[in-house]
Structures are given as C-alpha cells and as structure tokens.
Amino acid sequence: CTSGGQKKLGQIFRYVPSPVEGTPEEEKQPGKLELFIEPNDGKLVTNCDNLTVSPWGDLIVCEDGSDDAYTNSLVGVTPKGEVYRFGQGHAAVELAGCTFSPDGSTLFFNVQERGWTMAVTGPWQERAKPS
C-alpha cells in the first residue's frame, strides 16, 4: 500500500499460505495476509509503489514520493524485514515497474515521467550469499 500506516509512508503485506493450500481443507484453514513491514521513518522507505522478488529472495521496491526532497529510491527488503537502499533517482521522477530478466542477471526499472527503461547488472550473486 503506497500510503498505508499511521504515518502514511506505506506498508508491505505478505501472504502466508495455508498448510493445506490448494486442497478442499483450505476453507477451514485459510492462508493469511499479514503486515510484513510498516516503515515509520521516511529515511527507510517512503510510499512503496510497486515491487518484485529478486533472484536471491529479497523484495525490490520502487518508491513513489520519497520523504527526502531529492530522491526516490530502489529499496531492498530482506526476508527478515531489513531494509537497504541501493538505487536512487531524483525527486522529480518516479521509479516504477522493477523486474528481473529471466536469468536473473539484469534488473530493469522504469523512469515514469521520462519514459525510460533502465537496465542494471549485478554482481547480484554477491548479495545472494548468506551473511
């Protein structure tokens, strides 16, 4: 949600599947939608607009309306909910439509107001290593 939460900075939810997902028993034990992160500090994440899952399992989030007067960023979120910034645009542009190439080697994202598509190559394998 782009502007959810008490401070209207956005929220990211996740789906927790039912232990019997896809079977008739799922009706009695349904999956659940739960709040994953709600950053209340605009320096972490502001107004996450769209996202994709990286080849190494982190979420990659495009911001729309950063608290910082100068940037909208690409933000990573680990499966544990840790947030890191790794790409930065100017406040006058919205980053959108992030996705990875089928082989996972290239991250694509759009600069909405300019009509540009950017392609960024890794070394993604470095990020994928357990810390």
N, C-alpha and C positions, 0 to 999 in steps of 0.2 A: 504494500500500500504506500503510495507516494507521500501522503500527508497524514498517515495514521499516527496514533500515540498521543500522549498528553501534550508534548511539545510540538506536535505536528511535523516532526522530522522524518517520519516514515517508519515502517515496520516490515519485517520479513517473516512470513509464516512457513512452516513445513508440514508436510503430510506424514503421519506415522501410520503405516499400513496395519490393517487388522492381522492378527496371527493366522487367520483363516481367509485372507484376502482372495477374492475371486471364487469363493465357494458359496453355496446356499447358507452356510452358517455365518457368513459375514454380516447378515442382517442383525444377528444377535450380538455380535462382537465387531462393531464397525471400526474402521480406521478413524483417526482423529487429526484434525487440523490444530496445530499448536503454535504459539508465538515462539519464534526462533531468536530473533534479535529485535530490540527496540532501542536504537541509539538515542540517548537524550543529550548528546553532545554533538553539535553540528560539525565539530572538527573530525569526528569519526566517519559518519555517514549522514548525508542530508538528502532527503527526498529520493530514495532509490526508485528508479522509474522502470527499469527492466533488467533482467539478469539471465545468465546462462550458467551451466555447470561446467567447470573446467575438466580437462582430462585427468587431473590429479585429485578431483573431488571437491575443490573449493568452489564457492559461488563467485562469479564475476558480476559486479553490479555497476550499472551506469547511473550516475546521479543526474538529477534534474532539479536544479535550484539550490546549489551549494550555499551554505551559510557564509562562506568566505566570498567576499565581493569580487574575487578574481578568478575563481576556478569552479569547474565541475569536473569531477574525477571518475576514474575507473577504480573501483574498490574491490578488494578480495575479502571473502569471509570464509574462514576455515570451518570444517565440520564441528569444531568445538565452539564456534561463535566468535573467534578472534578476528578483528578487523585490521586490514592493512591497505594502504593506498599504493597504487603502482602506476597510475597514469593520470595525467592532469591536462585539462583543457582550459580555455578562457571562459569567464562567466557569461560572455555573450553568446556562447554556443552550447547546445545540448548534445551530450554524447548519448547514443542510442543503439539498439539493435546488436548488442555484442553476441558473438558466436564463434566457435572454433571450426577450423577446416576438418574434414573427416579424419585426417591422420593426426589431428591434434597439434600440428606444428605451428599453426598460424591463428592468431586471434584477430577477428575482424570486428570493427565497430564503425558506426556512422557519426558524422558531424551533421546534425539535422539541418541547421539553418543554412549551411553551405552546400549541402547535397553531396558531401564527400564520403567515401568509404575508405577507411584506413586498414592496413594490414600490418600486424606486429608479429615478429617471430621471436621465439624464446631466447634464452635457454630454459624452456619450461621444465625440462627434466630436473633442473636444479631445485625448482620449487616443489617438485613431486617427491623428493627424498624426505623420509621421515626425519623430524628434528629431535 
